[in-house]
């Protein structure tokens, strides 16, 4: 009987999240969690306890309750592990902001909402490039306006400012504006944390 050991990446090689490096940080951390087989806690809610009625005292019902208790215990343990690695791999101001949160999923989703915009822009750029490489023509102003309309709700005020400020913005100009706004928001958040 042979035992195959898992090769787990060295987490010390992951640079700390500072807000500017979210895409790379999240991908490396996610790969690490996949290797540990705990990535599911980032995307799923914890299992709910099964409470059998008084009539369900049969061995199959007791087995189902025991299995559910094991699932809950595993989720709690895996959530703690994921949360610990997430928090330990970010700069101190971000750590201070999220340290009280006990859910790895909530922390992960918060970062996705806060920093994932640039990542989604990159995916959008690649999609547009694929369409162009297939021989279709895309008007740059149209592509920029479609992206502008897909901003998340937290960016609605900024989107409206851009719409009224400049009507003929290219995709590259829009992305440049977005990156500047993202950097300003991060700077403001860090300043708020320090004060």
VOGU-3710 file (C-alpha; in Angstrom, 3 decimals, decimal comma):
1> xxxxxxxxxx> 0,000/0,000/0,000  1,539/3,302/-1,101  0,789/6,663/0,387  0,903/9,663/-1,914  1,640/12,834/-0,041  0,237/16,140/-1,195  2,601/18,825/-2,334  1,412/22,064/-0,820  2,768/25,341/-2,193  4,916/27,473/0,074
11> xxxxxxxxxx> 2,577/30,171/1,387  5,512/32,299/2,515  6,116/33,140/-1,159  2,754/34,904/-1,439  3,181/38,654/-1,165  0,899/40,424/1,278  -2,260/41,997/-0,057  -1,884/45,761/-0,182  -4,815/46,526/-2,482  -2,680/47,027/-5,583
21> xxxxxxxxxx> -1,882/43,342/-6,044  -5,318/41,778/-5,479  -5,502/39,727/-8,669  -2,209/37,908/-8,184  -2,694/37,609/-4,407  -6,168/36,124/-4,700  -5,161/33,642/-7,387  -2,125/32,422/-5,439  -4,074/32,153/-2,194  -6,911/30,337/-3,959
31> xxxxxxxxxx> -4,446/27,812/-5,409  -3,066/27,288/-1,918  -6,578/26,712/-0,532  -7,355/24,303/-3,389  -4,286/22,261/-2,461  -5,460/22,139/1,153  -8,980/21,308/-0,107  -10,500/24,135/1,932  -11,370/26,522/-0,918  -15,056/25,564/-0,617
41> xxxxxxxxxx> -15,399/27,720/2,530  -14,835/30,832/0,385  -17,876/30,124/-1,771  -20,326/28,251/0,461  -22,300/29,020/3,574  -21,723/26,760/6,572  -23,933/23,668/6,718  -27,047/24,033/8,818  -27,559/21,606/11,704  -29,980/18,754/11,107
51> xxxxxxxxxx> -32,457/18,479/13,955  -34,438/15,250/13,780  -37,922/15,167/15,163  -38,725/12,913/18,135  -40,130/10,350/15,721  -36,817/10,099/13,850  -34,793/8,074/16,334  -33,999/5,321/13,869  -30,374/4,390/13,177  -30,432/6,024/9,689
61> xxxxxxxxxx> -31,660/9,324/11,217  -28,982/9,162/13,924  -26,369/8,452/11,222  -27,554/11,491/9,222  -27,297/13,726/12,297  -23,771/12,419/13,032  -22,719/12,989/9,415  -24,117/16,526/9,556  -22,253/17,217/12,802  -19,038/16,006/11,158
71> xxxxxxxxxx> -19,661/18,290/8,154  -20,237/21,268/10,467  -17,076/20,523/12,457  -15,023/20,189/9,249  -16,412/23,478/7,897  -15,628/25,303/11,157  -12,050/23,963/11,141  -11,494/24,741/7,442  -12,997/28,230/7,816  -10,567/28,975/10,671
81> xxxxxxxxxx> -7,631/27,781/8,561  -8,663/29,837/5,516  -9,420/32,933/7,619  -6,030/32,677/9,329  -4,151/32,469/6,018  -6,160/35,328/4,487  -5,564/37,637/7,444  -1,884/36,724/7,776  -1,271/37,553/4,124  -2,312/41,204/4,088
91> xxxxxxxxxx> -0,778/44,485/5,192  -1,520/45,613/8,753  -4,108/48,311/7,927  -6,193/45,759/6,007  -5,653/43,178/8,743  -6,966/45,657/11,323  -10,023/46,289/9,173  -10,981/42,599/8,777  -9,553/40,879/11,885  -12,872/40,873/13,755
101> xxxxxxxxxx> -14,696/39,049/10,980  -14,925/35,315/11,652  -16,035/34,217/8,163  -13,426/33,560/5,479  -16,208/33,791/2,883  -17,316/37,260/3,998  -13,715/38,532/3,993  -13,078/37,014/0,548  -16,293/38,498/-0,872  -15,425/41,895/0,616
111> xxxxxxxxxx> -12,094/41,883/-1,174  -13,701/40,761/-4,416  -16,173/43,648/-4,230  -13,486/46,132/-3,257  -10,585/45,098/-5,476  -12,086/42,738/-8,056  -13,090/45,530/-10,426  -9,653/45,591/-12,037  -9,715/41,825/-12,369  -13,089/41,950/-14,106
121> xxxxxxxxxx> -11,777/44,693/-16,407  -8,886/42,432/-17,388  -11,313/39,603/-18,219  -13,430/42,062/-20,234  -10,362/43,278/-22,162  -9,435/39,688/-23,002  -12,981/38,952/-24,170  -12,937/42,004/-26,462  -9,509/40,980/-27,810  -10,839/37,476/-28,552
131> xxxxxxxxxx> -13,785/38,936/-30,478  -11,481/41,182/-32,523  -9,112/38,258/-33,213  -12,072/36,372/-34,715  -12,419/39,130/-37,298  -15,276/41,128/-35,785  -14,920/44,872/-35,479  -15,648/46,551/-32,174  -15,989/50,282/-31,862  -13,749/51,468/-29,019
141> xxxxxxxxxx> -16,338/53,974/-27,733  -18,993/51,254/-27,682  -16,682/48,886/-25,780  -15,860/51,618/-23,246  -19,526/52,531/-22,732  -20,523/48,897/-22,205  -17,842/48,585/-19,527  -18,945/51,856/-17,955  -22,496/50,505/-17,624  -21,219/47,359/-15,893
151> xxxxxxxxxx> -19,587/49,161/-12,971  -20,647/47,703/-9,600  -23,234/49,607/-7,516  -20,536/51,042/-5,252  -19,177/52,862/-8,303  -22,502/54,341/-9,508  -21,659/57,913/-8,451  -18,282/57,707/-10,154  -19,881/56,183/-13,276  -22,338/59,085/-13,471
161> xxxxxxxxxx> -19,502/61,606/-13,125  -17,626/59,970/-16,001  -20,720/59,856/-18,200  -21,299/63,571/-17,826  -17,640/64,548/-17,905  -16,535/62,970/-21,154  -18,741/61,376/-23,799  -16,070/60,043/-26,162  -13,761/58,126/-23,826  -11,758/55,253/-25,269
171> xxxxxxxxxx> -11,458/51,942/-23,441  -7,849/52,671/-22,455  -8,810/56,097/-21,096  -11,659/54,555/-19,098  -9,384/51,873/-17,652  -6,831/54,525/-16,751  -9,546/56,557/-14,972  -10,727/53,410/-13,153  -7,243/52,552/-11,923  -6,747/56,086/-10,671
181> xxxxxxxxxx> -10,093/55,987/-8,872  -9,274/52,585/-7,387  -5,918/53,852/-6,112  -7,594/56,943/-4,622  -10,225/54,808/-2,880  -7,552/52,535/-1,419  -5,543/55,541/-0,230  -8,661/57,059/1,369  -9,488/53,767/3,093  -5,964/53,416/4,440
191> xxxxx> -5,993/57,011/5,703  -9,318/56,367/7,460  -7,859/53,288/9,122  -4,866/55,202/10,417  -6,877/58,090/11,847
//
